[in-house]
């Protein structure tokens, strides 16, 4: 904002806010004329207004508006939004942060940001401005408008069981546009508009009574958009399970499900009485590093509108723009550990710490939420832990809040990290053999030592080929399931080694490809395995129609993305963060369900991150064990 707009002081006690009154015009191109008024959210009756949710955009792109008889420069995207929102024949009352908050007054800015959750929840509705429309966005919204009533009809008639197959067959009759490739791609592209990556929309959409998505002159209620996305993904899932040319989900569908819009819509729903929370949900804390904010402190402040100002420890996280970025993140991490009663923040910190733009002064137990972190895009090693009250007896902080004091046990050490094992080893072509450590890694996995009666290859299969989040680790305990999943793993391994050219043409290994299934089976089961087991596994590899084999490799890539395999001193295999090094200590910081890698440094430790170690059972934490625990100073 330019200083030409005069801001009168706001009364904090009466929860005063400014509102923008937009004067009507029948001429779309006419200059935008507005005035500001001050209103109290505590007044009776309360003020009636809409709140705008939008992207500030490039600060260099600006347009002039007339506000309170002054020419005021505002962001181009905001000016365009106001032009579309302006009515032809009546005044519009709107709250838009760039104009309604004096951005140059840090005290007012801090207080108004702390009220934003209240501002959005008290608004008659929220307008989600996605920018100007074009032919593709119109096609996306056309598709959504067809999907929404159809999905509402289906879910109303079958509230407890929506059968994907029925959705597909009925939708092909009732919603043919939804299956048009161009419309599907358009909806996918619509989901990647910059609006959906804004961190502020978390509270703006969660706390709204009603949300209208606006793109140019097109308006769609957010519940309609959500229903459309649900129908689209359900139909894709049904087709993925079928036969024929559509048996795989389209690339557009995969992009849609990975988009910020999909995650946001599946998490939010308009509510007549939006409620504030006692504490923030863990998934919101984990996601914010990959959302955008003009001021990096807002990645935290934008979530605080979800929390009641009467909640415990709120003073620690109250928006305050006089604090440094590091202090804001540090205070928020302390708050999260104390209120969540988990060490989830420590896990997130390990996943963000190797960013090239890491804040050097940030303690290693505090996540770097500032930068987009590609390390945070892989699957977590397990679902977030549950809250445990005993944590409050096991953690403390130094007087200045910079050192986390956590109790636990050192249980293992990292003996060998395989830096070229980021992807499944058999997909690496022969030129990677020249990399130091790659040959030893592949050799170790294929021919490595037997641990507890299990071959290295079998252990590696259980490490990267089993989805613990879907219960496959329990499934393989059934003998028939073990052979079925193992055969899928070995068949993929066999096909990849043959097709990727791992073995140079003319080599003895290349000439013996026909016997490779037998060799892999022997490496997998071990020489002590009964002959009937080896024959059964070879037969499955060569002849059995293994269901959903086509999804196996992408699933393994996803599970191993941004993790490195390693061996412990006792020979166990594990997965750890990209910054893991030989000699790191594996510590059980109670009561977290997985070990953390901590690195001894100058008499203290630094957090490397959460690890998963195959067949490592951590003890249940009981009060009598606390006396025997070591205290780790994590800087």
C-alpha positions in Angstrom: 0.0 0.0 0.0 1.1 3.6 -0.6 0.9 6.0 2.4 -1.9 8.1 0.7 -4.6 6.1 2.6 -5.1 7.4 6.1 -5.7 4.7 8.7 -7.5 5.6 12.0 -6.6 3.6 15.0 -8.7 0.5 15.8 -9.9 -0.4 19.3 -8.6 -3.8 20.2 -11.0 -4.3 23.1 -14.1 -4.1 20.9 -12.5 -6.2 18.2 -12.8 -3.4 15.6 -11.9 -4.1 11.9 -12.0 -2.1 8.8 -14.4 -3.0 5.9 -14.2 -1.9 2.3 -17.4 -0.5 0.9 -17.4 -1.0 -2.9 -19.7 1.4 -4.8 -21.9 -0.2 -7.6 -21.4 0.5 -11.3 -23.3 -0.9 -14.3 -20.1 -0.3 -16.4 -17.6 -3.1 -15.8 -14.7 -0.9 -17.0 -15.6 2.1 -14.8 -13.0 3.1 -12.2 -13.4 1.3 -8.9 -14.5 3.6 -6.1 -14.5 2.5 -2.5 -14.5 3.8 1.0 -13.5 2.3 4.3 -15.6 2.0 7.5 -14.7 0.7 11.0 -17.0 -2.0 12.5 -16.9 -4.0 15.7 -17.3 -7.8 15.6 -18.9 -7.5 19.0 -21.6 -5.1 18.0 -25.3 -6.1 17.9 -26.3 -6.7 15.2 -22.9 -7.8 13.9 -21.6 -6.3 10.6 -22.6 -8.1 7.4 -19.7 -8.6 5.0 -17.9 -11.1 2.9 -14.2 -11.9 3.3 -11.9 -12.2 0.3 -9.4 -15.1 0.0 -6.9 -14.5 -2.7 -3.2 -14.4 -3.8 -1.4 -11.1 -3.3 0.7 -11.8 -6.4 3.8 -10.1 -7.8 4.3 -6.9 -5.7 5.6 -5.1 -8.8 2.2 -5.4 -10.6 0.0 -2.8 -9.2 -3.1 -0.8 -10.2 -4.8 2.4 -8.7 -8.1 2.5 -6.9 -10.0 5.4 -5.5 -10.4 4.7 -1.7 -11.7 7.4 0.7 -11.2 10.0 -2.1 -7.5 9.1 -2.5 -5.7 7.3 -5.3 -4.3 4.1 -3.7 -2.0 1.6 -5.3 -3.0 -2.0 -4.7 -1.9 -5.4 -6.1 -3.1 -6.1 -9.6 -4.8 -9.4 -8.6 -6.7 -7.7 -5.8 -7.8 -4.9 -8.1 -9.1 -7.4 -10.7 -10.9 -9.3 -8.1 -12.7 -6.2 -6.8 -13.8 -5.3 -10.4 -15.4 -8.7 -10.7 -17.0 -8.7 -7.2 -18.4 -5.2 -7.7 -22.2 -5.2 -8.1 -24.1 -3.4 -10.8 -26.7 -1.9 -8.5 -25.8 -2.3 -4.8 -22.9 -1.7 -2.4 -20.7 -4.6 -1.5 -19.1 -4.9 1.9 -15.8 -6.7 1.8 -12.9 -7.5 4.1 -9.5 -7.8 2.2 -6.4 -7.9 4.3 -4.1 -5.8 2.0 -6.4 -2.8 2.3 -8.2 -3.4 5.6 -5.0 -3.8 7.7 -2.5 -1.1 8.0 0.5 -3.2 6.8 3.0 -0.6 8.0 1.8 -0.7 11.6 3.4 -3.9 13.1 1.3 -3.7 16.3 -2.0 -3.4 14.3 -0.8 -6.0 11.9 0.0 -8.5 14.6 -3.3 -7.9 16.4 -5.4 -8.1 13.2 -3.7 -11.3 12.1 -4.5 -12.8 15.5 -8.2 -12.0 14.7 -8.3 -13.3 11.2 -9.8 -16.6 12.2 -12.6 -14.7 13.9 -12.9 -12.4 10.9 -13.4 -15.3 8.5 -15.7 -17.2 10.7 -17.9 -14.2 11.3 -18.2 -13.3 7.6 -21.4 -14.1 5.8 -19.3 -16.0 3.3 -15.8 -16.2 1.9 -15.0 -15.5 -1.8 -12.1 -17.6 -3.0 -10.7 -15.6 -5.9 -8.8 -17.8 -8.3 -8.1 -15.2 -10.9 -9.3 -14.5 -14.4 -11.1 -17.2 -16.3 -10.1 -18.7 -19.7 -11.5 -21.4 -21.9 -9.7 -24.2 -19.9 -11.0 -22.9 -16.5 -14.5 -22.6 -18.0 -14.3 -26.3 -19.2 -13.0 -27.3 -15.7 -16.0 -25.6 -14.0 -18.4 -27.0 -16.5 -17.2 -30.5 -15.7 -17.5 -29.8 -12.0 -21.0 -28.5 -12.3 -22.0 -31.7 -14.1 -20.3 -33.9 -11.5 -21.6 -32.2 -8.3 -25.4 -32.9 -8.5 -24.7 -36.4 -9.8 -22.5 -37.2 -6.8 -24.9 -35.6 -4.4 -27.7 -37.9 -5.8 -25.4 -40.9 -5.5 -24.3 -40.2 -2.0 -27.8 -39.3 -0.8 -29.2 -42.6 -2.2 -26.3 -44.7 -0.9 -25.0 -42.8 2.1 -23.1 -45.7 3.7 -21.7 -47.4 0.6 -20.8 -45.6 -2.6 -19.8 -48.3 -5.0 -17.2 -47.0 -7.4 -18.3 -49.3 -10.2 -21.8 -47.9 -10.0 -20.4 -44.4 -10.1 -18.6 -45.1 -13.4 -21.5 -46.8 -15.1 -24.0 -44.2 -14.1 -21.7 -41.2 -14.6 -21.0 -42.3 -18.2 -24.7 -42.0 -18.9 -25.4 -38.9 -16.8 -22.1 -36.9 -16.9 -20.5 -37.7 -20.3 -18.5 -34.4 -20.2 -16.7 -35.7 -17.1 -15.0 -38.4 -19.1 -13.9 -36.1 -21.9 -10.0 -36.1 -21.8 -9.8 -32.3 -22.3 -12.2 -31.7 -19.4 -10.3 -34.0 -17.1 -7.0 -32.3 -18.0 -8.6 -28.9 -17.5 -9.8 -29.9 -14.0 -6.3 -31.1 -13.2 -4.8 -27.8 -14.3 -7.4 -25.8 -12.4 -6.2 -27.7 -9.3 -2.6 -26.3 -9.7 -3.5 -22.6 -9.8 -1.3 -20.6 -7.4 -4.3 -19.9 -5.1 -4.2 -23.5 -3.8 -0.7 -23.2 -2.5 -1.4 -20.3 -0.2 -0.9 -21.1 3.5 -3.6 -18.6 4.5 -6.4 -20.7 2.8 -6.0 -23.3 5.5 -7.9 -21.1 8.0 -9.8 -19.1 5.5 -11.6 -22.2 4.2 -11.7 -24.2 7.4 -13.4 -21.5 9.3 -15.8 -20.2 6.7 -19.6 -20.6 7.0 -19.8 -20.7 3.2 -17.2 -20.6 0.4 -17.8 -19.5 -3.2 -15.0 -20.3 -5.6 -14.8 -17.5 -8.2 -12.9 -17.5 -11.4 -13.7 -14.4 -13.5 -17.5 -14.3 -13.7 -17.9 -18.0 -12.9 -18.9 -18.9 -9.4 -19.1 -22.4 -7.9 -19.8 -23.3 -4.3 -16.8 -25.1 -2.7 -19.0 -28.1 -1.7 -19.9 -28.6 -5.3 -16.2 -28.5 -6.3 -15.5 -31.0 -3.6 -18.2 -33.4 -4.7 -17.0 -33.1 -8.3 -13.4 -34.0 -7.2 -14.7 -36.9 -5.1 -16.7 -38.2 -8.1 -13.7 -37.8 -10.5 -11.3 -39.7 -8.2 -13.8 -42.4 -7.4 -14.4 -43.1 -11.1 -10.6 -43.1 -11.7 -10.2 -45.6 -8.9 -12.9 -47.9 -10.4 -11.3 -47.7 -13.8 -7.9 -48.4 -12.4 -9.2 -51.7 -11.1 -10.8 -52.7 -14.4 -9.5 -54.0 -17.7 -8.9 -52.5 -21.1 -7.2 -49.3 -22.1 -8.5 -47.4 -19.1 -7.2 -49.8 -16.5 -4.6 -47.2 -15.3 -5.5 -43.8 -13.9 -4.7 -41.0 -16.3 -1.7 -38.8 -15.6 -4.1 -35.9 -15.1 -5.9 -37.9 -12.3 -2.6 -38.6 -10.6 -1.6 -35.0 -10.8 -5.0 -34.0 -9.4 -4.7 -36.3 -6.4 -1.2 -34.9 -5.7 -2.3 -31.3 -6.0 -2.7 -28.9 -3.0 -6.3 -28.3 -4.1 -7.2 -32.0 -3.6 -5.7 -32.1 -0.2 -7.3 -28.9 0.9 -10.8 -29.8 -0.4 -10.7 -33.2 1.2 -9.9 -31.6 4.6 -12.4 -28.7 4.6 -16.2 -28.4 4.5 -18.3 -25.4 5.0 -20.0 -25.2 8.4 -22.9 -23.0 9.6 -21.1 -22.7 13.0 -17.3 -23.0 12.4 -15.4 -23.8 15.6 -11.9 -23.0 16.8 -9.6 -25.7 18.1 -7.7 -26.3 21.3 -4.6 -27.2 19.3 -3.6 -27.6 15.7 -4.0 -30.9 13.8 -0.6 -32.6 13.2 -1.2 -32.8 9.4 -1.5 -29.0 9.3 1.8 -28.6 11.0 3.5 -31.1 8.7 2.1 -29.5 5.5 3.0 -25.9 5.9 6.6 -26.0 4.5 5.2 -26.7 1.0 2.6 -23.9 1.1 3.4 -20.3 0.1 3.5 -17.0 2.1 4.8 -13.6 1.2 6.2 -13.3 4.7 7.8 -16.6 5.9 6.5 -16.0 9.4 3.0 -16.2 8.1 3.5 -19.9 7.5 2.9 -20.2 11.2 0.7 -17.2 11.8 -1.7 -18.3 9.1 -2.6 -21.4 11.1 -3.1 -19.7 14.4 -6.6 -18.5 13.5 -7.7 -22.1 13.9 -6.7 -22.0 17.5 -8.8 -20.4 20.2 -7.0 -17.4 21.8 -8.1 -18.9 25.1 -6.3 -22.2 24.4 -3.3 -23.1 26.8 0.1 -21.7 25.8 -1.4 -19.4 23.2 0.8 -16.6 24.4 3.8 -18.5 23.1 2.5 -18.4 19.5 0.4 -15.2 19.4 1.2 -13.4 16.1 3.9 -10.9 16.7 5.7 -9.3 13.7 8.4 -7.9 15.9 9.8 -11.4 16.4 12.5 -12.8 14.1 11.6 -15.7 11.7 13.8 -18.1 13.8 12.1 -17.1 17.0 8.6 -17.6 15.5 9.5 -21.1 14.3 11.3 -22.0 17.6 8.3 -20.9 19.7 5.9 -22.7 17.4 7.9 -26.0 17.6 8.0 -25.7 21.5 4.2 -25.1 21.5 3.6 -28.1 19.2 5.7 -30.5 21.3 4.0 -29.4 24.5 0.4 -29.4 23.1 0.6 -32.4 20.8 2.4 -34.4 23.4 4.3 -36.1 20.6 7.7 -35.6 18.9 6.1 -35.2 15.5 7.8 -31.8 15.1 11.2 -33.5 15.5 10.3 -35.9 12.7 9.3 -32.9 10.5 12.5 -31.1 11.4 14.6 -34.1 10.1 12.7 -34.1 6.9 13.3 -30.4 6.2 16.8 -29.9 7.7 18.8 -30.9 4.6 17.2 -28.1 2.5 19.8 -26.0 0.6 18.3 -22.9 2.1 18.3 -24.1 5.7 18.2 -21.3 8.3 21.7 -21.8 9.8 20.7 -20.4 13.2 17.7 -22.7 13.6 18.1 -25.5 16.1 18.0 -28.9 14.4 14.8 -30.0 16.4 12.9 -27.1 14.8 11.5 -27.6 11.3 12.6 -25.2 8.6 9.1 -24.2 7.4 10.4 -21.3 5.3 11.5 -23.2 2.2 9.7 -25.7 0.0 11.3 -29.0 0.9 11.3 -31.8 -1.6 12.4 -34.2 1.2 8.9 -33.7 2.6 7.2 -35.1 -0.5 7.9 -38.8 0.1 5.7 -41.0 2.3 6.4 -40.8 6.0 7.8 -43.9 7.6 4.5 -44.4 9.4 1.3 -42.6 10.4 1.7 -39.7 12.9 2.1 -40.9 16.5 -0.7 -40.6 19.1 -0.5 -38.1 21.9 1.0 -39.5 25.1 0.9 -37.6 28.4 4.1 -39.2 29.6 6.0 -37.1 27.1 5.6 -34.0 29.4 7.8 -35.8 32.0 10.5 -36.7 29.4 11.1 -33.4 27.6 12.2 -29.9 28.7 13.8 -26.9 27.2 16.8 -24.7 28.0 16.1 -21.3 29.6 16.5 -19.5 26.2 14.3 -22.2 24.5 17.0 -23.2 22.0 17.9 -26.6 23.4 15.5 -29.5 23.5 16.3 -31.8 26.5 14.8 -35.2 25.7 15.1 -38.4 27.6 15.6 -41.8 26.0 18.1 -44.6 25.2 20.8 -45.2 22.6 19.8 -48.5 21.1 21.9 -48.9 18.0 24.5 -47.2 15.8 24.5 -46.7 12.0 27.3 -48.8 10.6 27.0 -48.2 6.9 24.9 -45.8 4.8 24.4 -46.5 1.1 24.3 -43.1 -0.6 23.5 -44.7 -4.0 20.7 -46.7 -2.7 18.1 -43.9 -2.9 16.2 -45.8 -5.6 15.7 -49.6 -5.7 19.2 -50.8 -6.6 18.2 -52.9 -9.6 16.9 -49.9 -11.6 20.4 -48.3 -11.7 22.1 -49.0 -15.0 25.5 -50.4 -15.3 27.3 -47.0 -15.5 26.4 -46.5 -11.8 28.7 -49.4 -11.1 31.6 -46.8 -11.3 30.2 -45.0 -8.3 32.0 -45.8 -5.0 29.5 -47.5 -2.7 27.0 -48.6 -5.4 28.7 -52.0 -6.1 29.0 -52.7 -2.4 25.4 -51.8 -1.8 24.1 -54.0 -4.6 26.4 -56.8 -3.6 25.4 -56.5 0.1 21.7 -56.7 -0.8 22.0 -59.6 -3.3 24.6 -61.6 -1.5 24.9 -60.0 2.0 25.0 -61.7 5.3 22.1 -63.6 6.8 20.7 -61.9 9.9 18.5 -63.9 12.2 18.1 -66.6 9.6 16.9 -64.2 6.9 18.8 -63.3 3.7 19.6 -59.7 2.9 17.5 -59.8 -0.2 14.5 -61.0 1.8 15.1 -58.3 4.4 15.3 -55.6 1.7 12.0 -56.9 0.3 10.4 -56.4 3.7 12.0 -53.0 4.1 11.0 -51.3 0.8 8.4 -53.7 -0.8 5.9 -53.9 2.1 3.5 -51.1 2.9 3.2 -51.0 6.6 0.5 -48.3 6.4 -1.8 -50.7 4.5 -1.1 -53.7 6.8 1.0 -55.7 4.4 3.5 -56.3 7.2 0.8 -58.3 8.9 -0.4 -59.9 5.6 3.0 -61.5 4.9 2.9 -63.4 8.2 0.4 -65.7 6.3 2.5 -68.1 4.3 0.5 -67.9 1.1 0.5 -64.2 1.1 4.3 -64.1 1.8 5.0 -66.1 -1.4 2.5 -64.1 -3.5 4.1 -60.7 -2.5 7.6 -62.1 -2.7 7.0 -63.4 -6.2 5.7 -60.0 -7.3 8.8 -58.4 -5.9 11.2 -60.9 -7.5 9.4 -60.8 -10.9 9.7 -57.0 -10.9 13.3 -57.3 -9.9 14.0 -59.8 -12.7 12.2 -57.8 -15.4 14.0 -54.6 -14.3 17.4 -56.1 -14.3 16.8 -57.5 -17.7 15.3 -54.4 -19.3 17.4 -51.8 -17.6 20.6 -53.3 -18.9 22.2 -53.8 -15.5 24.4 -56.5 -17.0 26.6 -55.5 -19.9 25.8 -57.3 -23.2 28.0 -60.4 -23.7 28.8 -60.8 -20.0 28.4 -64.1 -18.3 25.5 -62.7 -16.3 23.7 -61.5 -19.4 24.1 -65.0 -21.0 22.6 -66.5 -17.9 19.5 -64.4 -17.7 17.3 -67.5 -18.3 18.4 -68.9 -14.9 18.1 -65.6 -13.1 14.7 -66.4 -11.5 16.3 -69.5 -10.0 19.3 -67.5 -8.8 17.2 -64.7 -7.3 15.0 -67.3 -5.6 18.0 -68.9 -4.0 19.4 -65.5 -2.9 16.0 -64.6 -1.5 15.1 -67.8 0.4 18.7 -69.0 1.2 20.4 -72.2 0.5 18.8 -73.8 3.6 15.2 -73.3 2.2 13.3 -76.5 1.4 13.3 -77.4 -2.3 9.5 -77.3 -2.5 9.6 -73.6 -1.4 12.1 -72.7 -4.0 10.2 -74.4 -6.7 7.0 -72.8 -5.7 8.5 -69.3 -5.7 10.1 -69.8 -9.2 6.8 -71.1 -10.5 5.0 -68.0 -9.2 7.7 -65.7 -10.7 7.5 -67.3 -14.2 3.8 -68.3 -14.5 1.4 -66.8 -12.0 -0.8 -63.9 -12.9 0.1 -61.6 -10.0 -2.6 -59.1 -9.4 -1.7 -55.4 -9.6 2.0 -56.1 -10.3 2.0 -53.0 -12.5 1.6 -50.8 -9.4 4.5 -52.4 -7.5 7.5 -50.4 -8.9 5.8 -47.0 -8.5 4.9 -47.9 -4.9 8.5 -48.9 -4.1 9.8 -45.7 -5.6 7.3 -43.7 -3.5 8.2 -45.5 -0.3 12.0 -45.0 -0.8 11.9 -41.5 -2.1 14.1 -39.2 -0.1 15.4 -42.0 2.2 18.7 -43.8 2.2 19.1 -47.5 3.1 21.6 -48.3 5.9 22.8 -51.2 8.0 23.1 -51.0 11.8 26.1 -52.3 13.8 24.1 -55.5 14.6 23.4 -56.0 10.8 19.7 -54.8 10.6 18.5 -52.9 7.5 16.9 -49.6 7.8 15.8 -46.4 6.0 16.9 -43.0 7.1 17.0 -39.3 6.0 19.2 -38.1 3.3 21.7 -36.5 5.7 22.3 -39.8 7.6 26.0 -40.7 8.1 28.0 -43.6 9.4 28.4 -43.5 13.1 25.1 -41.7 13.8 23.4 -42.9 17.0 20.0 -44.5 16.8 18.1 -43.3 19.9 14.7 -44.1 21.3 13.4 -40.7 22.4 10.4 -42.0 24.4 7.6 -42.4 23.7 8.1 -41.9 19.9 7.4 -45.2 18.1 10.4 -45.0 15.8 14.1 -44.2 16.6 15.7 -40.9 15.8 19.2 -40.6 14.4 21.2 -38.2 16.5 24.7 -37.1 15.7 27.2 -36.4 18.6 28.7 -33.0 18.2 30.9 -31.1 20.7 29.4 -32.6 23.8 25.8 -32.4 22.6 23.7 -33.9 19.8 22.0 -32.6 16.6 18.8 -34.1 15.2 19.3 -35.9 11.9 15.8 -37.4 11.6 13.5 -40.3 12.1 14.5 -43.7 10.9 12.9 -47.1 10.4 14.9 -50.2 11.3 13.5 -53.6 10.3 12.6 -55.8 13.2 13.6 -53.3 15.8 11.1 -53.4 18.7 11.1 -50.4 21.0 9.9 -51.0 24.6 6.8 -49.5 26.0 7.6 -46.5 28.2 6.7 -46.9 31.8 7.3 -44.4 34.6 9.9 -46.7 36.4 12.1 -46.6 33.3 12.5 -42.8 33.4 15.2 -43.0 36.1 17.4 -45.1 33.8 17.0 -42.9 30.7 19.8 -40.7 29.3 19.1 -37.0 28.7 20.0 -35.9 25.2 20.8 -32.2 24.6 19.6 -31.5 21.1 20.9 -28.2 19.7 
